Amino acid sequence: MSSASAATTSNRCDENRRRARAFFAALGRGDRQALAEICRDDLEWTVPKGAVAQAGTHVGAAEVFDRMLQSTSATFVAGSQRFEVLHEVAEGDVVMIEARFRAKGITGRDYDNAYVFMFEFEGGRVRRLREHVDTRYAAEFFA
């Protein structure tokens, strides 16, 4: 790979990392407009099979944002959501982030769960998002 190609790939990886982190910030703020700027209209969000209501693949940015934002606003105290990035790996148009998500539940219980998110970018925007989470813990908390 030429040094120019390596620099281009490195810049793309850095930009995709920045966008993935911006996704978490926008989600935490409940900022639908910022999410729309980061994601493509044909966004696919996949949550592992299990006992959580969001399990499966959801298609379309509007549906995905509705599900994500309704779930968080109905469950967590506004502004209490915090994503802590523990590890981050980027290669080309894929960014994988291990994160810890904490929030204050509206019932007074604290939520603290580990996640791994895989972001796939097309044209500089998120096309696919795969979420891996402790579904048992999440199901018990969200029940």
C-alpha positions as CSV (number, residue, x, y, z in Angstrom):
1,M,0.0,0.0,0.0
2,S,1.4,3.4,-0.9
3,S,1.9,6.0,1.8
4,A,-0.9,8.1,0.3
5,S,-3.3,5.1,0.4
6,A,-2.4,4.3,3.9
7,A,-2.9,8.0,4.9
8,T,-6.4,8.0,3.2
9,T,-7.4,4.8,5.0
10,S,-6.1,6.1,8.3
11,N,-8.1,9.4,7.8
12,R,-11.2,7.4,7.0
13,C,-10.8,5.2,10.1
14,D,-10.3,8.3,12.3
15,E,-13.4,10.0,10.8
16,N,-15.5,6.8,11.2
17,R,-14.3,6.5,14.9
18,R,-15.3,10.2,15.4
19,R,-18.8,9.5,13.9
20,A,-19.3,6.4,16.0
21,R,-18.5,8.3,19.2
22,A,-20.8,11.1,18.0
23,F,-23.6,8.5,17.6
24,F,-23.3,7.7,21.3
25,A,-23.3,11.4,22.3
26,A,-26.4,12.1,20.1
27,L,-28.2,9.0,21.5
28,G,-27.5,10.1,25.1
29,R,-28.9,13.6,24.3
30,G,-31.9,12.2,22.5
31,D,-30.8,14.3,19.5
32,R,-32.7,12.8,16.5
33,Q,-31.3,15.4,14.1
34,A,-27.7,14.5,14.9
35,L,-28.4,10.8,14.6
36,A,-29.9,11.4,11.2
37,E,-26.8,13.2,10.1
38,I,-24.6,10.3,11.2
39,C,-26.7,7.5,9.8
40,R,-28.1,6.6,6.4
41,D,-31.9,6.5,5.8
42,D,-31.6,2.8,5.1
43,L,-29.9,2.1,8.5
44,E,-30.2,-1.5,9.8
45,W,-30.0,-2.1,13.5
46,T,-29.6,-5.7,14.8
47,V,-30.0,-6.7,18.4
48,P,-29.2,-10.3,19.5
49,K,-32.0,-12.8,19.9
50,G,-33.0,-13.1,23.5
51,A,-35.5,-11.8,26.0
52,V,-35.2,-8.1,25.1
53,A,-38.1,-6.4,23.2
54,Q,-35.8,-4.9,20.7
55,A,-34.4,-8.3,19.5
56,G,-34.1,-8.7,15.7
57,T,-33.2,-6.5,12.8
58,H,-34.9,-3.2,12.4
59,V,-34.7,-1.4,9.0
60,G,-35.0,2.3,8.3
61,A,-33.5,5.2,10.3
62,A,-36.9,6.6,11.4
63,E,-37.9,3.2,12.9
64,V,-34.5,2.6,14.5
65,F,-34.5,6.1,16.1
66,D,-38.1,5.7,17.3
67,R,-37.2,2.4,19.0
68,M,-34.0,3.6,20.5
69,L,-35.3,7.0,21.7
70,Q,-38.6,5.7,23.0
71,S,-36.9,2.9,24.9
72,T,-34.4,5.3,26.6
73,S,-36.9,8.1,27.3
74,A,-39.4,5.7,28.8
75,T,-36.8,4.0,31.0
76,F,-34.0,6.5,32.0
77,V,-33.9,9.9,33.7
78,A,-33.3,12.4,30.9
79,G,-29.6,13.3,30.6
80,S,-28.4,10.5,32.9
81,Q,-27.2,8.2,30.0
82,R,-23.4,7.8,29.8
83,F,-21.4,5.7,27.3
84,E,-17.9,5.0,28.3
85,V,-15.8,3.7,25.4
86,L,-13.5,0.9,26.8
87,H,-11.9,-0.3,23.5
88,E,-12.2,0.8,19.9
89,V,-10.9,-0.8,16.7
90,A,-11.3,0.5,13.2
91,E,-10.5,-0.9,9.9
92,G,-11.7,0.6,6.7
93,D,-15.4,1.2,7.0
94,V,-15.9,-0.8,10.2
95,V,-15.6,0.4,13.7
96,M,-16.1,-1.9,16.7
97,I,-16.5,-0.3,20.1
98,E,-16.7,-2.0,23.5
99,A,-18.6,0.3,25.8
100,R,-20.1,0.5,29.2
101,F,-23.5,2.1,29.3
102,R,-24.8,3.6,32.6
103,A,-28.0,5.5,33.3
104,K,-30.3,6.3,36.2
105,G,-33.6,4.4,35.7
106,I,-36.8,6.4,36.3
107,T,-37.7,3.8,39.0
108,G,-34.5,4.9,40.9
109,R,-32.5,1.8,39.9
110,D,-29.2,2.3,38.1
111,Y,-28.5,0.6,34.8
112,D,-24.9,-0.6,34.1
113,N,-24.4,-2.9,31.2
114,A,-21.5,-3.9,28.8
115,Y,-22.0,-3.6,25.1
116,V,-20.1,-4.2,21.9
117,F,-21.3,-2.2,18.9
118,M,-20.2,-2.8,15.3
119,F,-20.7,0.1,13.0
120,E,-20.5,-0.4,9.2
121,F,-20.2,2.8,7.2
122,E,-21.1,3.5,3.6
123,G,-20.5,6.9,2.1
124,G,-19.3,8.2,5.5
125,R,-22.6,7.4,7.3
126,V,-23.7,4.4,9.4
127,R,-25.4,1.8,7.2
128,R,-25.5,-1.1,9.7
129,L,-25.3,-1.2,13.4
130,R,-25.0,-4.5,15.3
131,E,-25.4,-4.4,19.0
132,H,-24.1,-7.2,21.4
133,V,-25.3,-6.9,25.0
134,D,-26.0,-8.9,28.1
135,T,-29.6,-9.6,27.1
136,R,-30.5,-11.3,30.3
137,Y,-29.5,-8.3,32.4
138,A,-31.2,-5.9,30.0
139,A,-34.4,-7.9,29.9
140,E,-34.6,-8.0,33.7
141,F,-34.0,-4.3,34.0
142,F,-36.4,-3.2,31.2
143,A,-39.2,-5.6,32.4
